[in-house]
């Protein structure tokens, strides 16, 4: 059941000589031939398993091709991991961070591997969970997001990491700008959605560390006790911001029974299993835990889905312009087209 990498995708190979020389420079014990494979489930930063000197390390680097100006900031991700290491014991330990473009042409970092079970669209074939166990797992995963939101980010040294004031406004403006910058001729404009988001922004409910991409396939489970979380991965979009914006982004991936079939087709995590909370139940649970009194979650849900659209459009842009050859990215355009109508129907409270 342990999550396993596969062969490296063509065009995404590492310069093994350069990486090997760098690793020896930071630790002589990392000398020897490198065995490299790739974790291929993600669609943004490239993530590799590097075996050398009897150790298993994970290397993270930005994708190839055109990138948004503030995206894929390796140094920012490393700083977040370092700050959280003593207050949120689920982050991986960073071994080294390289800013020298002479090594690999980009910033990258290396961390210790957290070996465990990572849930994808469905449970591993060898995993059997009862409805009660699924409910416990679901609650444990959601609790880790709540626990992150309760971290004292100032005490962790992250007081200057983000700008909490005006966070909602900057997010709406920023993601709208990113969508327009990554637009391709075959994609819908999303202007009605962006206009609605600009006109319906709520006030911030607070400021905390937010993950930005919190979902089941970024959570590592203990192989001996798969209801226990031992790691949280992929801190690329972490910052200081509004916890409800983080929850909205997370629930954009949370498909459930009763959703339109095309929406369920894009399911990446096993949230349709009997025993899982519904999206509304997750919202109610999180708000009760945090003492938040919320009249409606509509804005955060619509924003979260739009943000996911922008991420897909940015990735599709690279595929459209032949900056990546990963064929599954080419299918993103059909979801991008579908989700515009879906969001418009949500905005006007029509059956989705």
C-alpha positions as a Python dict, from the first residue, in 0.01 Angstrom:
ca = {
    (1, 'X'): (0, 0, 0),
    (2, 'X'): (299, 232, 32),
    (3, 'X'): (300, 507, -230),
    (4, 'X'): (556, 418, -498),
    (5, 'X'): (718, 630, -771),
    (6, 'X'): (753, 522, -1132),
    (7, 'X'): (997, 582, -1416),
    (8, 'X'): (1077, 945, -1499),
    (9, 'X'): (858, 1102, -1768),
    (10, 'X'): (1038, 1181, -2097),
    (11, 'X'): (1157, 1541, -2098),
    (12, 'X'): (1161, 1562, -1718),
    (13, 'X'): (1486, 1377, -1651),
    (14, 'X'): (1734, 1511, -1396),
    (15, 'X'): (2101, 1580, -1468),
    (16, 'X'): (2229, 1297, -1251),
    (17, 'X'): (2592, 1412, -1260),
    (18, 'X'): (2500, 1761, -1143),
    (19, 'X'): (2262, 1638, -874),
    (20, 'X'): (2508, 1375, -754),
    (21, 'X'): (2791, 1630, -727),
    (22, 'X'): (2564, 1867, -535),
    (23, 'X'): (2454, 1600, -288),
    (24, 'X'): (2811, 1493, -215),
    (25, 'X'): (2892, 1860, -153),
    (26, 'X'): (2632, 1883, 124),
    (27, 'X'): (2699, 1538, 270),
    (28, 'X'): (2991, 1309, 173),
    (29, 'X'): (2778, 1015, 285),
    (30, 'X'): (2559, 1071, -21),
    (31, 'X'): (2829, 958, -261),
    (32, 'X'): (2759, 683, -512),
    (33, 'X'): (2536, 613, -808),
    (34, 'X'): (2191, 770, -800),
    (35, 'X'): (1872, 573, -854),
    (36, 'X'): (1600, 817, -957),
    (37, 'X'): (1228, 767, -1010),
    (38, 'X'): (939, 1010, -1022),
    (39, 'X'): (620, 1062, -825),
    (40, 'X'): (394, 1122, -1122),
    (41, 'X'): (51, 1190, -970),
    (42, 'X'): (105, 1565, -929),
    (43, 'X'): (52, 1823, -1200),
    (44, 'X'): (266, 2115, -1080),
    (45, 'X'): (610, 2095, -918),
    (46, 'X'): (811, 1791, -1025),
    (47, 'X'): (888, 1546, -747),
    (48, 'X'): (1149, 1268, -758),
    (49, 'X'): (1265, 989, -531),
    (50, 'X'): (1645, 978, -517),
    (51, 'X'): (1813, 670, -365),
    (52, 'X'): (2181, 716, -282),
    (53, 'X'): (2418, 620, -4),
    (54, 'X'): (2157, 399, 162),
    (55, 'X'): (1911, 689, 195),
    (56, 'X'): (1585, 780, 28),
    (57, 'X'): (1549, 1150, -48),
    (58, 'X'): (1278, 1344, -228),
    (59, 'X'): (1381, 1620, -470),
    (60, 'X'): (1138, 1897, -567),
    (61, 'X'): (1185, 2136, -857),
    (62, 'X'): (959, 2367, -1065),
    (63, 'X'): (801, 2239, -1387),
    (64, 'X'): (950, 2316, -1725),
    (65, 'X'): (804, 2587, -1945),
    (66, 'X'): (621, 2913, -1875),
    (67, 'X'): (531, 2973, -1512),
    (68, 'X'): (330, 3238, -1328),
    (69, 'X'): (555, 3503, -1174),
    (70, 'X'): (497, 3411, -809),
    (71, 'X'): (442, 3037, -857),
    (72, 'X'): (680, 2750, -781),
    (73, 'X'): (889, 2948, -532),
    (74, 'X'): (1115, 2678, -388),
    (75, 'X'): (1271, 2909, -129),
    (76, 'X'): (935, 3014, 6),
    (77, 'X'): (827, 2651, 39),
    (78, 'X'): (1150, 2564, 220),
    (79, 'X'): (1106, 2850, 463),
    (80, 'X'): (753, 2735, 548),
    (81, 'X'): (870, 2379, 611),
    (82, 'X'): (1151, 2499, 837),
    (83, 'X'): (923, 2724, 1040),
    (84, 'X'): (658, 2455, 1088),
    (85, 'X'): (904, 2178, 1177),
    (86, 'X'): (876, 2234, 1554),
    (87, 'X'): (507, 2326, 1574),
    (88, 'X'): (338, 2102, 1316),
    (89, 'X'): (508, 1762, 1323),
    (90, 'X'): (372, 1640, 990),
    (91, 'X'): (600, 1836, 757),
    (92, 'X'): (895, 1661, 589),
    (93, 'X'): (1246, 1751, 702),
    (94, 'X'): (1439, 1961, 451),
    (95, 'X'): (1794, 1836, 390),
    (96, 'X'): (1919, 2107, 152),
    (97, 'X'): (1803, 2394, -65),
    (98, 'X'): (1988, 2494, -382),
    (99, 'X'): (1957, 2843, -535),
    (100, 'X'): (2250, 2805, -775),
    (101, 'X'): (2116, 2786, -1134),
    (102, 'X'): (2447, 2635, -1244),
    (103, 'X'): (2350, 2306, -1078),
    (104, 'X'): (2020, 2234, -1253),
    (105, 'X'): (1904, 2558, -1414),
    (106, 'X'): (1647, 2623, -1139),
    (107, 'X'): (1605, 2633, -764),
    (108, 'X'): (1528, 2300, -601),
    (109, 'X'): (1531, 2138, -261),
    (110, 'X'): (1587, 1795, -114),
    (111, 'X'): (1400, 1648, 183),
    (112, 'X'): (1372, 1321, 371),
    (113, 'X'): (1106, 1087, 242),
    (114, 'X'): (799, 1022, 457),
    (115, 'X'): (719, 668, 355),
    (116, 'X'): (356, 573, 388),
    (117, 'X'): (16, 529, 228),
    (118, 'X'): (-119, 808, 7),
    (119, 'X'): (-479, 779, -102),
    (120, 'X'): (-561, 857, -463),
    (121, 'X'): (-895, 829, -640),
    (122, 'X'): (-972, 496, -475),
    (123, 'X'): (-834, 302, -179),
    (124, 'X'): (-537, 74, -252),
    (125, 'X'): (-653, -274, -351),
    (126, 'X'): (-518, -420, -25),
    (127, 'X'): (-692, -164, 198),
    (128, 'X'): (-1033, -243, 344),
    (129, 'X'): (-1205, 14, 567),
    (130, 'X'): (-1545, -13, 729),
    (131, 'X'): (-1788, 279, 725),
    (132, 'X'): (-1685, 359, 1084),
    (133, 'X'): (-1316, 351, 991),
    (134, 'X'): (-1376, 574, 688),
    (135, 'X'): (-1557, 824, 911),
    (136, 'X'): (-1265, 821, 1157),
    (137, 'X'): (-1010, 867, 876),
    (138, 'X'): (-1210, 1154, 730),
    (139, 'X'): (-1231, 1328, 1067),
    (140, 'X'): (-858, 1274, 1131),
    (141, 'X'): (-765, 1429, 795),
    (142, 'X'): (-992, 1731, 845),
    (143, 'X'): (-855, 1771, 1198),
    (144, 'X'): (-502, 1810, 1056),
    (145, 'X'): (-621, 2108, 851),
    (146, 'X'): (-785, 2258, 1159),
    (147, 'X'): (-468, 2193, 1360),
    (148, 'X'): (-265, 2377, 1097),
    (149, 'X'): (-501, 2674, 1112),
    (150, 'X'): (-450, 2689, 1489),
    (151, 'X'): (-68, 2719, 1468),
    (152, 'X'): (64, 3046, 1613),
    (153, 'X'): (235, 3166, 1298),
    (154, 'X'): (392, 3466, 1469),
    (155, 'X'): (557, 3246, 1730),
    (156, 'X'): (678, 3020, 1447),
    (157, 'X'): (862, 3314, 1289),
    (158, 'X'): (618, 3366, 1002),
    (159, 'X'): (483, 3708, 1094),
    (160, 'X'): (627, 3856, 774),
    (161, 'X'): (554, 3556, 551),
    (162, 'X'): (228, 3690, 409),
    (163, 'X'): (-1, 3993, 418),
    (164, 'X'): (-320, 3894, 600),
    (165, 'X'): (-496, 4227, 548),
    (166, 'X'): (-677, 4235, 216),
    (167, 'X'): (-607, 3865, 157),
    (168, 'X'): (-947, 3786, 2),
    (169, 'X'): (-927, 4081, -237),
    (170, 'X'): (-572, 3996, -345),
    (171, 'X'): (-668, 3634, -404),
    (172, 'X'): (-964, 3724, -624),
    (173, 'X'): (-760, 3979, -819),
    (174, 'X'): (-452, 3758, -840),
    (175, 'X'): (-623, 3442, -960),
    (176, 'X'): (-830, 3641, -1210),
    (177, 'X'): (-511, 3795, -1347),
    (178, 'X'): (-346, 3453, -1368),
    (179, 'X'): (-639, 3309, -1559),
    (180, 'X'): (-630, 3588, -1815),
    (181, 'X'): (-253, 3553, -1853),
    (182, 'X'): (-283, 3177, -1915),
    (183, 'X'): (-592, 3195, -2138),
    (184, 'X'): (-584, 2999, -2463),
    (185, 'X'): (-815, 3059, -2762),
    (186, 'X'): (-1009, 2737, -2700),
    (187, 'X'): (-1091, 2818, -2334),
    (188, 'X'): (-1399, 3006, -2208),
    (189, 'X'): (-1343, 3357, -2072),
    (190, 'X'): (-1485, 3308, -1717),
    (191, 'X'): (-1558, 3683, -1709),
    (192, 'X'): (-1900, 3634, -1545),
    (193, 'X'): (-1743, 3425, -1270),
    (194, 'X'): (-1459, 3669, -1209),
    (195, 'X'): (-1702, 3961, -1200),
    (196, 'X'): (-1921, 3784, -942),
    (197, 'X'): (-1621, 3703, -722),
    (198, 'X'): (-1505, 4064, -737),
    (199, 'X'): (-1849, 4190, -629),
    (200, 'X'): (-1921, 3938, -349),
    (201, 'X'): (-1605, 3933, -139),
    (202, 'X'): (-1662, 3872, 233),
    (203, 'X'): (-1450, 4023, 507),
    (204, 'X'): (-1165, 3804, 636),
    (205, 'X'): (-1260, 3587, 934),
    (206, 'X'): (-901, 3565, 1059),
    (207, 'X'): (-541, 3498, 966),
    (208, 'X'): (-348, 3174, 1000),
    (209, 'X'): (-110, 2939, 821),
    (210, 'X'): (-299, 2798, 525),
    (211, 'X'): (-182, 2503, 318),
    (212, 'X'): (-337, 2603, -13),
    (213, 'X'): (-376, 2250, -151),
    (214, 'X'): (-492, 2038, 141),
    (215, 'X'): (-645, 1710, 19),
    (216, 'X'): (-616, 1335, 72),
    (217, 'X'): (-338, 1279, -181),
    (218, 'X'): (-118, 1530, 2),
    (219, 'X'): (-159, 1341, 329),
    (220, 'X'): (61, 1043, 426),
    (221, 'X'): (-90, 763, 636),
    (222, 'X'): (89, 522, 865),
    (223, 'X'): (112, 182, 685),
    (224, 'X'): (64, 5, 1019),
    (225, 'X'): (-235, 219, 1116),
    (226, 'X'): (-386, 382, 806),
    (227, 'X'): (-621, 596, 1016),
    (228, 'X'): (-318, 785, 1156),
    (229, 'X'): (-166, 1077, 965),
    (230, 'X'): (215, 1090, 969),
    (231, 'X'): (281, 1353, 702),
    (232, 'X'): (138, 1644, 505),
    (233, 'X'): (305, 1719, 171),
    (234, 'X'): (308, 1979, -109),
    (235, 'X'): (348, 2316, 62),
    (236, 'X'): (397, 2505, -263),
    (237, 'X'): (98, 2737, -209),
    (238, 'X'): (117, 2774, 169),
    (239, 'X'): (96, 3126, 309),
    (240, 'X'): (-70, 3334, 580),
    (241, 'X'): (-433, 3395, 498),
    (242, 'X'): (-800, 3336, 567),
    (243, 'X'): (-884, 2982, 689),
    (244, 'X'): (-1217, 2975, 503),
    (245, 'X'): (-1040, 3051, 176),
    (246, 'X'): (-815, 2751, 247),
    (247, 'X'): (-1117, 2533, 322),
    (248, 'X'): (-1288, 2647, 2),
    (249, 'X'): (-980, 2555, -201),
    (250, 'X'): (-963, 2215, -33),
    (251, 'X'): (-1331, 2138, -93),
    (252, 'X'): (-1297, 2212, -464),
    (253, 'X'): (-1152, 1860, -487),
    (254, 'X'): (-1416, 1705, -256),
    (255, 'X'): (-1655, 1515, -482),
    (256, 'X'): (-1956, 1340, -333),
    (257, 'X'): (-2250, 1127, -435),
    (258, 'X'): (-2512, 1334, -615),
    (259, 'X'): (-2258, 1552, -795),
    (260, 'X'): (-2293, 1574, -1175),
    (261, 'X'): (-2120, 1283, -1347),
    (262, 'X'): (-1858, 1499, -1517),
    (263, 'X'): (-1767, 1655, -1184),
    (264, 'X'): (-1731, 1309, -1033),
    (265, 'X'): (-1516, 1214, -1332),
    (266, 'X'): (-1247, 1456, -1207),
    (267, 'X'): (-1245, 1299, -860),
    (268, 'X'): (-890, 1259, -724),
    (269, 'X'): (-964, 1135, -374),
    (270, 'X'): (-1191, 871, -217),
    (271, 'X'): (-1445, 1118, -75),
    (272, 'X'): (-1742, 923, -213),
    (273, 'X'): (-1679, 629, 22),
    (274, 'X'): (-1960, 545, 270),
    (275, 'X'): (-1869, 717, 596),
    (276, 'X'): (-1709, 1027, 441),
    (277, 'X'): (-1849, 1366, 539),
    (278, 'X'): (-2025, 1566, 271),
    (279, 'X'): (-1887, 1910, 183),
    (280, 'X'): (-2154, 2076, 396),
    (281, 'X'): (-2068, 1850, 689),
    (282, 'X'): (-1698, 1937, 655),
    (283, 'X'): (-1783, 2309, 661),
    (284, 'X'): (-2008, 2268, 965),
    (285, 'X'): (-1746, 2058, 1146),
    (286, 'X'): (-1462, 2303, 1078),
    (287, 'X'): (-1664, 2611, 1171),
    (288, 'X'): (-1778, 2449, 1497),
    (289, 'X'): (-1418, 2354, 1585),
    (290, 'X'): (-1292, 2706, 1511),
    (291, 'X'): (-1589, 2887, 1668),
    (292, 'X'): (-1696, 3047, 1339),
    (293, 'X'): (-2057, 3147, 1273),
    (294, 'X'): (-2103, 3132, 896),
    (295, 'X'): (-2422, 3233, 712),
    (296, 'X'): (-2319, 3088, 375),
    (297, 'X'): (-2015, 2915, 224),
    (298, 'X'): (-2111, 3001, -136),
    (299, 'X'): (-1832, 3253, -201),
    (300, 'X'): (-1558, 3021, -73),
    (301, 'X'): (-1687, 2723, -270),
    (302, 'X'): (-1712, 2920, -593),
    (303, 'X'): (-1371, 3077, -537),
    (304, 'X'): (-1216, 2736, -462),
    (305, 'X'): (-1346, 2584, -786),
    (306, 'X'): (-1242, 2889, -989),
    (307, 'X'): (-894, 2872, -836),
    (308, 'X'): (-873, 2505, -940),
    (309, 'X'): (-977, 2608, -1292),
    (310, 'X'): (-694, 2860, -1303),
    (311, 'X'): (-442, 2597, -1193),
    (312, 'X'): (-567, 2361, -1466),
    (313, 'X'): (-556, 2643, -1724),
    (314, 'X'): (-197, 2729, -1630),
    (315, 'X'): (-99, 2365, -1672),
    (316, 'X'): (-298, 2335, -1994),
    (317, 'X'): (-126, 2650, -2126),
    (318, 'X'): (209, 2470, -2102),
    (319, 'X'): (61, 2169, -2284),
    (320, 'X'): (-106, 2385, -2549),
    (321, 'X'): (224, 2559, -2622),
    (322, 'X'): (417, 2228, -2623),
    (323, 'X'): (616, 2315, -2310),
    (324, 'X'): (518, 1980, -2159),
    (325, 'X'): (439, 1650, -2331),
    (326, 'X'): (226, 1499, -2054),
    (327, 'X'): (-80, 1393, -2250),
    (328, 'X'): (-325, 1387, -1959),
    (329, 'X'): (-283, 1763, -1929),
    (330, 'X'): (-441, 1797, -2272),
    (331, 'X'): (-772, 1670, -2130),
    (332, 'X'): (-789, 1957, -1882),
    (333, 'X'): (-951, 2181, -2143),
    (334, 'X'): (-1274, 1978, -2133),
    (335, 'X'): (-1305, 2025, -1757),
    (336, 'X'): (-1221, 2394, -1791),
    (337, 'X'): (-1504, 2432, -2043),
    (338, 'X'): (-1751, 2238, -1830),
    (339, 'X'): (-1674, 2416, -1504),
    (340, 'X'): (-1758, 2761, -1638),
    (341, 'X'): (-2122, 2663, -1682),
    (342, 'X'): (-2118, 2474, -1352),
    (343, 'X'): (-1997, 2783, -1165),
    (344, 'X'): (-2248, 3012, -1334),
    (345, 'X'): (-2527, 2776, -1226),
    (346, 'X'): (-2392, 2778, -869),
    (347, 'X'): (-2380, 3158, -872),
    (348, 'X'): (-2744, 3183, -976),
    (349, 'X'): (-2850, 2893, -752),
    (350, 'X'): (-2964, 2679, -1041),
    (351, 'X'): (-2936, 2297, -1018),
    (352, 'X'): (-2571, 2221, -1112),
}
